[in-house]
């Protein structure tokens, strides 16, 4: 009897599902209702970075290296402090994350670039367009080391035709998309000049609304200058390492900060990958991969840096080789990637991922970790 009832219930469920599917296929009214419901659900999602918060917040919007990764955009970090939101680097795919999470990009008026590798700047033009299209009324300010003028001017030139088309189509003579707001403005951070060896210089480069931003020269040679950034707000502090080797002046600049968001490359894993590629006959690519090991921190070195600086929480980003979070079960890649880290730093270590939201309460409470999803 129970088996018959179960079979009847299963049949009824399948029949009802089939009927609903057929009705959906045949009814434009039902289709429109489903589309409207989905749109309402997306549009009504709460602001993930509410402006009335007194916490300092960090959102990882891109945690991959230049190597391809399905689940991670290239370098991108957001700092939110009250009503102000700042963007540090904007690599390929990162703008998609911001759109899916409904980050209020019109509140982002300042971008800080650590250096000009493509995985750190590749989506600057798309991000600028996104903010302009959604209502930003003033030019995006792009801060960075020597060369920032060339980078910004280049993106402005490339996107000039597009912004002209968009203005002609969408402005309707009402000032909805003012052309002046589509053209980014560069802001030179003149700590160092191209080709100079890093000398550990640092300077406060921005102060507004209780937020202080300090640029810190790091060692990413032959890329010069290259910067890390420290953000201080309401007694809390976060350091974004940019790309660098182990560099003692960065230890000093990060001293006592709450969170260090540090790049890291597992050199031992990269060597294995390079060896496989070389065996397959592509010695050129294998050589390129090996070259990267001389200007990136290892996870162990990042842990040592965090320890020496007295940092409360270490968060890894720019993860190389990438960790395929969804492709493999358990922690088959995490364990070898973090090899040796626990021997140096017993706690306060986090593997960053796209959507990681780090909240630092103004009252000095514990750092909180959560995740945004699209």
C-alpha positions as CSV (number, residue, x, y, z in Angstrom):
1,X,0.0,0.0,0.0
2,X,2.8,2.4,0.9
3,X,4.6,1.6,-2.3
4,X,1.5,2.4,-4.3
5,X,1.0,5.7,-2.5
6,X,4.6,6.6,-3.1
7,X,4.3,5.7,-6.8
8,X,1.1,7.7,-7.1
9,X,2.7,10.7,-5.4
10,X,5.7,10.6,-7.7
11,X,3.5,10.3,-10.8
12,X,1.4,13.2,-9.6
13,X,4.5,15.4,-9.0
14,X,5.9,14.6,-12.4
15,X,2.6,15.3,-14.1
16,X,2.2,18.6,-12.3
17,X,5.7,19.6,-13.2
18,X,5.1,18.7,-16.8
19,X,1.9,20.6,-16.9
20,X,3.5,23.7,-15.4
21,X,6.3,23.5,-17.9
22,X,3.9,23.3,-20.8
23,X,1.9,26.2,-19.5
24,X,5.1,28.3,-19.2
25,X,6.1,27.5,-22.8
26,X,2.6,28.4,-24.1
27,X,1.8,31.5,-22.0
28,X,3.6,34.8,-22.6
29,X,1.8,36.2,-19.6
30,X,3.3,33.5,-17.3
31,X,6.7,34.0,-18.8
32,X,6.6,37.8,-18.2
33,X,5.5,37.2,-14.6
34,X,8.5,34.9,-14.0
35,X,10.8,37.4,-15.5
36,X,9.4,40.3,-13.5
37,X,9.7,38.3,-10.3
38,X,13.3,37.5,-11.0
39,X,14.1,41.1,-11.8
40,X,12.4,42.3,-8.6
41,X,14.3,39.9,-6.6
42,X,17.6,41.1,-8.0
43,X,16.8,44.8,-7.9
44,X,15.5,44.6,-4.3
45,X,18.6,43.0,-2.9
46,X,20.1,45.1,0.0
47,X,23.2,47.2,-0.4
48,X,26.1,44.9,0.6
49,X,28.1,48.0,1.7
50,X,25.5,50.2,3.5
51,X,26.7,53.8,3.9
52,X,25.5,54.1,7.5
53,X,27.9,51.5,8.8
54,X,30.7,52.7,11.0
55,X,32.9,49.7,10.3
56,X,35.8,49.5,8.0
57,X,35.0,46.8,5.4
58,X,37.1,44.9,2.8
59,X,35.5,43.1,-0.1
60,X,37.6,40.9,-2.3
61,X,36.3,41.3,-5.9
62,X,39.1,39.5,-7.6
63,X,41.5,37.0,-6.1
64,X,43.2,35.3,-9.1
65,X,46.5,35.7,-10.7
66,X,47.0,36.1,-14.5
67,X,46.5,32.4,-14.8
68,X,43.0,31.4,-15.8
69,X,40.5,30.5,-13.1
70,X,36.8,29.9,-13.6
71,X,35.7,31.0,-10.1
72,X,37.9,34.0,-9.6
73,X,38.4,37.4,-11.3
74,X,41.8,39.0,-11.5
75,X,43.1,41.5,-8.9
76,X,40.5,43.7,-7.3
77,X,39.8,44.8,-3.7
78,X,37.3,47.2,-2.3
79,X,37.6,49.2,0.9
80,X,34.4,50.7,2.3
81,X,34.5,53.3,5.1
82,X,31.2,54.9,5.9
83,X,29.8,56.5,2.7
84,X,33.1,56.2,0.9
85,X,34.1,53.2,-1.2
86,X,37.5,52.9,-2.8
87,X,38.7,50.4,-5.4
88,X,42.2,49.0,-5.4
89,X,43.1,47.6,-8.8
90,X,40.5,46.3,-11.3
91,X,41.5,43.3,-13.3
92,X,39.5,41.3,-15.9
93,X,36.2,39.9,-14.9
94,X,36.0,42.0,-11.6
95,X,33.4,44.3,-12.9
96,X,31.0,41.4,-13.4
97,X,31.4,40.5,-9.8
98,X,30.5,44.0,-8.7
99,X,27.4,44.0,-10.9
100,X,26.3,40.5,-9.7
101,X,26.7,41.6,-6.0
102,X,25.0,44.9,-6.7
103,X,27.8,46.9,-5.3
104,X,26.8,50.6,-5.4
105,X,29.5,51.6,-7.9
106,X,28.3,55.2,-8.2
107,X,29.7,55.7,-4.7
108,X,33.2,54.7,-5.9
109,X,34.9,58.0,-6.9
110,X,38.5,57.0,-6.4
111,X,40.6,54.1,-7.8
112,X,44.1,53.3,-6.5
113,X,46.3,51.3,-8.8
114,X,49.2,49.4,-7.3
115,X,51.0,49.0,-10.7
116,X,50.2,48.5,-14.3
117,X,50.3,44.8,-15.0
118,X,47.3,43.9,-17.1
119,X,45.7,41.7,-14.5
120,X,45.5,44.8,-12.2
121,X,44.2,47.4,-14.7
122,X,42.6,45.4,-17.5
123,X,39.0,46.3,-16.6
124,X,39.5,50.0,-15.7
125,X,37.6,51.1,-18.8
126,X,34.6,48.8,-18.2
127,X,34.4,49.8,-14.5
128,X,34.5,53.5,-15.5
129,X,31.7,53.0,-18.0
130,X,29.6,51.0,-15.4
131,X,29.7,53.8,-12.8
132,X,29.0,56.4,-15.4
133,X,26.0,54.5,-16.9
134,X,24.6,53.9,-13.4
135,X,24.6,57.6,-12.5
136,X,28.0,58.8,-11.4
137,X,28.0,62.5,-12.1
138,X,31.7,63.4,-11.8
139,X,34.9,62.0,-13.4
140,X,36.5,58.9,-11.8
141,X,39.7,59.8,-10.1
142,X,42.5,57.2,-10.8
143,X,45.5,57.4,-8.4
144,X,48.7,55.5,-9.1
145,X,52.5,55.6,-9.6
146,X,54.4,57.3,-12.5
147,X,52.7,56.1,-15.7
148,X,49.2,56.5,-14.4
149,X,48.6,59.4,-16.9
150,X,49.5,57.2,-19.8
151,X,47.3,54.4,-18.6
152,X,44.3,56.7,-18.0
153,X,44.7,58.6,-21.2
154,X,44.9,55.3,-23.1
155,X,41.6,54.0,-21.7
156,X,39.9,57.4,-22.2
157,X,41.0,57.3,-25.9
158,X,39.9,53.7,-26.4
159,X,36.5,54.3,-24.9
160,X,35.9,57.8,-26.4
161,X,33.8,56.4,-29.3
162,X,31.8,54.2,-27.1
163,X,31.0,57.0,-24.6
164,X,29.9,59.2,-27.5
165,X,27.5,56.5,-28.7
166,X,26.1,56.0,-25.2
167,X,25.6,59.7,-24.6
168,X,23.8,60.1,-28.0
169,X,21.5,57.2,-27.3
170,X,20.7,57.5,-23.6
171,X,21.1,61.1,-22.5
172,X,17.9,62.4,-24.2
173,X,19.1,65.9,-23.7
174,X,18.4,65.7,-20.0
175,X,22.0,65.4,-18.7
176,X,21.5,61.7,-17.8
177,X,24.9,60.7,-19.0
178,X,27.1,63.8,-18.9
179,X,30.1,63.3,-21.2
180,X,32.5,65.0,-18.7
181,X,31.8,62.2,-16.2
182,X,32.8,59.5,-18.7
183,X,36.4,60.8,-18.9
184,X,38.7,59.6,-16.1
185,X,41.2,61.8,-14.4
186,X,44.7,60.7,-13.4
187,X,46.2,61.5,-10.0
188,X,49.9,60.9,-9.9
189,X,51.4,59.6,-6.7
190,X,55.0,60.9,-7.0
191,X,56.8,58.8,-4.5
192,X,59.2,57.3,-7.0
193,X,60.2,57.4,-10.7
194,X,60.3,54.6,-13.2
195,X,63.5,52.6,-13.2
196,X,64.5,53.7,-9.7
197,X,65.3,51.0,-7.1
198,X,62.7,51.0,-4.4
199,X,63.9,52.8,-1.3
200,X,61.0,52.1,1.2
201,X,59.4,55.4,0.7
202,X,55.8,56.0,1.9
203,X,53.4,59.0,2.1
204,X,49.9,59.9,3.0
205,X,48.2,60.4,-0.4
206,X,44.6,60.9,0.5
207,X,42.6,62.1,3.6
208,X,38.9,62.7,3.5
209,X,35.9,61.9,5.7
210,X,38.1,60.2,8.3
211,X,39.8,58.0,5.8
212,X,43.6,58.1,5.5
213,X,45.4,56.4,2.6
214,X,49.1,55.8,2.7
215,X,51.0,54.6,-0.4
216,X,54.0,52.4,0.4
217,X,56.7,51.6,-2.2
218,X,57.3,47.9,-2.6
219,X,59.7,45.7,-4.6
220,X,58.2,44.2,-7.7
221,X,61.1,44.9,-10.0
222,X,61.4,45.2,-12.9
223,X,58.0,46.8,-12.4
224,X,58.8,50.3,-10.9
225,X,57.3,52.1,-9.1
226,X,54.9,49.6,-7.5
227,X,52.8,50.4,-4.4
228,X,51.0,48.8,-1.5
229,X,48.3,50.9,0.2
230,X,47.3,51.2,3.9
231,X,43.8,52.4,4.8
232,X,43.1,53.8,8.3
233,X,39.5,54.6,9.5
234,X,38.1,55.0,13.0
235,X,40.9,53.2,14.6
236,X,41.0,50.2,12.2
237,X,43.5,49.6,9.5
238,X,43.9,47.4,6.4
239,X,47.0,47.0,4.2
240,X,46.8,45.8,0.5
241,X,50.2,44.5,-0.5
242,X,50.0,44.8,-4.2
243,X,52.6,42.6,-5.9
244,X,55.9,42.4,-4.2
245,X,58.7,40.3,-2.8
246,X,59.4,40.1,0.9
247,X,60.2,43.7,1.6
248,X,61.2,45.0,5.1
249,X,59.8,48.5,4.6
250,X,56.4,47.0,4.0
251,X,56.7,45.3,7.4
252,X,57.2,48.7,9.0
253,X,54.4,50.3,7.1
254,X,51.9,47.4,8.0
255,X,52.9,47.4,11.6
256,X,49.9,47.0,13.9
257,X,47.3,46.8,11.2
258,X,44.2,44.7,11.6
259,X,44.2,42.9,8.3
260,X,46.9,42.3,5.6
261,X,45.5,41.4,2.2
262,X,48.6,39.9,0.7
263,X,49.4,38.4,-2.7
264,X,51.1,35.1,-2.7
265,X,52.4,32.6,-5.2
266,X,53.2,28.9,-4.3
267,X,56.5,28.6,-6.1
268,X,56.8,24.9,-5.5
269,X,53.5,24.3,-7.2
270,X,54.3,26.6,-10.0
271,X,57.6,24.8,-10.6
272,X,55.6,21.5,-10.9
273,X,53.2,23.1,-13.4
274,X,56.1,24.6,-15.4
275,X,57.9,21.2,-15.5
276,X,54.8,19.5,-17.0
277,X,54.4,22.3,-19.6
278,X,58.1,22.0,-20.5
279,X,57.9,18.2,-20.9
280,X,55.0,18.8,-23.2
281,X,57.2,20.8,-25.5
282,X,56.5,24.4,-24.5
283,X,59.7,25.6,-23.0
284,X,58.9,29.2,-23.6
285,X,55.8,29.2,-21.5
286,X,57.5,27.2,-18.8
287,X,60.2,29.8,-18.7
288,X,57.7,32.6,-18.4
289,X,56.1,30.9,-15.4
290,X,59.4,30.3,-13.7
291,X,60.3,34.0,-14.2
292,X,57.4,35.0,-12.0
293,X,58.9,33.4,-8.9
294,X,61.5,36.1,-8.4
295,X,59.1,39.0,-7.8
296,X,56.2,37.5,-5.8
297,X,55.8,36.5,-2.2
298,X,55.4,32.9,-1.3
299,X,52.6,32.1,1.2
300,X,55.2,31.3,3.9
301,X,56.9,34.7,3.3
302,X,53.6,36.5,3.5
303,X,53.0,34.8,6.8
304,X,56.4,35.8,8.0
305,X,55.7,39.4,7.0
306,X,52.4,39.4,8.8
307,X,54.0,38.1,11.9
308,X,56.8,40.7,11.9
309,X,54.3,43.4,11.4
310,X,52.0,42.2,14.2
311,X,49.0,41.9,11.9
312,X,45.9,40.3,13.4
313,X,44.6,38.6,10.2
314,X,46.3,37.6,7.1
315,X,44.2,37.1,3.9
316,X,45.7,35.7,0.8
317,X,44.8,37.1,-2.7
318,X,46.3,37.1,-6.2
319,X,46.5,33.3,-5.6
320,X,48.9,31.5,-7.9
321,X,48.5,28.9,-9.1
322,X,44.7,29.3,-8.9
323,X,42.7,27.1,-6.6
324,X,39.7,25.6,-8.5
325,X,37.3,25.8,-5.6
326,X,34.4,24.0,-7.3
327,X,36.3,21.6,-9.4
328,X,37.9,19.5,-6.7
329,X,36.5,18.0,-3.5
330,X,37.9,18.7,0.0
331,X,41.2,20.6,0.1
332,X,43.4,18.8,-2.4
333,X,44.9,22.1,-3.7
334,X,44.6,24.2,-0.5
335,X,46.9,21.8,1.5
336,X,49.9,22.0,-0.8
337,X,49.3,25.7,-1.6
338,X,49.6,26.5,2.2
339,X,52.5,24.1,2.8
340,X,54.7,25.4,5.5
341,X,52.4,28.3,6.5
342,X,51.1,26.7,9.7
343,X,54.7,26.2,10.9
344,X,55.2,30.0,10.7
345,X,51.8,31.3,11.7
346,X,49.4,29.2,13.7
347,X,46.2,31.2,13.4
348,X,44.8,34.3,11.6
349,X,45.3,32.9,8.1
350,X,42.6,33.0,5.5
351,X,42.5,31.9,1.8
352,X,40.8,34.7,0.0
353,X,38.0,34.1,-2.5
354,X,35.9,36.3,-4.7
355,X,33.0,37.7,-2.5
356,X,34.9,37.5,0.8
357,X,33.6,40.4,2.9
358,X,35.8,41.3,5.9
359,X,34.2,43.6,8.5
360,X,36.2,45.5,11.1
361,X,33.9,47.1,13.7
362,X,34.8,50.6,14.9
363,X,34.6,49.4,18.5
364,X,37.7,47.3,18.1
365,X,35.8,44.0,18.1
366,X,36.8,40.8,16.4
367,X,37.3,40.9,12.6
368,X,34.3,39.2,10.9
369,X,34.3,37.2,7.7
370,X,31.3,36.5,5.5
371,X,30.6,35.9,1.8
372,X,28.6,37.7,-0.9
373,X,27.0,35.7,-3.7
374,X,25.7,36.8,-7.0
